[in-house]
């Protein structure tokens, strides 16, 4: 069974293919396998597992909840695209205070790595902004974290989107 899932992930997936596999229940039947596989370091299939999980999961999905701390701790060891998908998964979850802090640290480390892919840094930055809304004392750090040094490597579109989100924090 898992061989079948890995073979499907090895192909070039698009949203329509995922939708078809979702509607016929193929990935849903193998959701637990995908959750475990996305935490691994298999070059072409682990990040794709995470991509599929992002599209299949519900907000605060109970099937993800039991793996959440392990997922958060695994993010920094992954490649940029894999990190981006795992960040999306964690952002869809309601985090405990402990996991808030753990995930915040991961996001800060990714955000401060200015040579990472802009989309990966963007998702990390969004969580930092969410945390600044939740914990106003973090707002003081945002001026430094959003200085030119940290935003110069963002693509123009991502920078505009990020700046729009950032401007809403003071409203």
N, C-alpha and C positions, 0 to 999 in steps of 0.2 A: 504494500500500500504506500508506504513512504517513498518508495522508489518512483511510483507513479507521480506523486506530488513533486518530487525533485525534478523529474523529467519535464513536467509542465512549467516549473519555475525556470528551467534552463532555456526555455524558448523566449522569444521577445514578446513580452506581455504588453497589452495596452488595456485601457479601461474597459473597452467592449469585451475583450477576452475574459477579463476578471469578472465582469458582470455576467457573462454567459456561464462561467464556472461557478459563480455565486448562485445564480438562479437555478442551476441544475443541482445545487447542493454539494458539488465536489469539494470545494474548499471548506465549506461549512462543516462537512463531515471530518475534515482533517485540521480543523482550527487549532486544536491543542498541539498537534504536531508542528504547525506553522509557528505558533507562539514559542515553542521550545527551539525550533530551528533558527528563528530570527536572532536568537541570543548567541548563536555560534559564529564562527569566523570563516565559513565556507564562501569563497570569493564571489561567485555569481548568484548563489541561491539564498544566502542568509539575508542580504538586504532586500531581495525580492520577496522573501517571506514577510519581512517587516512591512513592505509596501502593500502586500495583499492584506495583511492584518489591519493596517490603517483603514483600508477601504471596507473591511468586513465588520470591524468592531463597533460596538455601541459606546456612547459616552459612559464613562466609568464602568466599563465592562467587567463583570465579575470573573470572567475567565482570564483576564489580564491581572486583576488585583493580586492574586496569590504570587505572581511572578514580578510584581512591580519593583520592589527594592533591588532584586537581582538585575532587572532590566536597566534601571538607573545606574547601578554600579558598573554595568558593562559598556555603557555608551562611549566613554572616553577611549576605550581600546579599539574602537571600530573606525573604519574609513569614513570620510565625509558624508557620502550619500547614505550609508547605513546609519550613521549618527542622525542625519536629518529625519529619516523615517522613524527611528526610535524616539527622537524628540517629539515628533507629531503624536506618537502613541501615548507617551507619558503626559503630554499636554491635554489629552482627551480624558484623563483620569482625575478624580478628586484625590488629592494627596493629603496624607497625614502631615502633621507639623514636622515630624522627623524627615519624611520624604520630601517635603517642601524645601527644607534646608539642604538636604543631600542633592536634590535636583538643581537647586539654585547654584550650588558650588560647581556642579558639572556645567551648567549653562554659562557661568562666569568664565570658566576655563576655556570653553569653546569660543565665546565672544571675544576674549582677549587674544585668541590665536588668529591674528589678522590675515594670515595666509591661507586659512581654510576657505572652502567654497562659500560664497556669499549667502546662498540659500540655507546652508547649515547654520551659519552664524545668525541669520535672520530669525530662525525658529528659536534659537537659544536667546536671542535678544527679546523676542516677544514674551518669553517667560520672565525675564528680568523685569520688563515693564509691568507684567501682571503682579509680580511680587512687590514692586514699588507702590502699586495701588493698594495692595493688601497691607503692607508694612511701610507707612510713610517715611520712616527713618532711612529707608533705602534711597529715597529720592535724592538725597545729598550726594550719593555716589554716581547718580546718573549723568551729571554734568561731565564728570571725568570720563565715564564709560562711553559717552556719546560724542566725545571730542573728535576732531578731524583725524587724529591718529587711528581711531577705531572704525571710523566710517569711510575713510578714503578708499578702501579696497572693496566696498560694497558696490554692486552694479547700480546705475542710476535709478532703475525701476524699484529695486529692493530698497535703496536708500529713501526714495520718496515714500514708499509704503511704510517703512520703519518710522520715518519722521512724522507721518500722519498719526501713527499709533502713539508715538512719544508725545505729540502735542496734546492728545486727549487726556493725558495723565493729570494735567493741571486744571482740567475743566470741572 
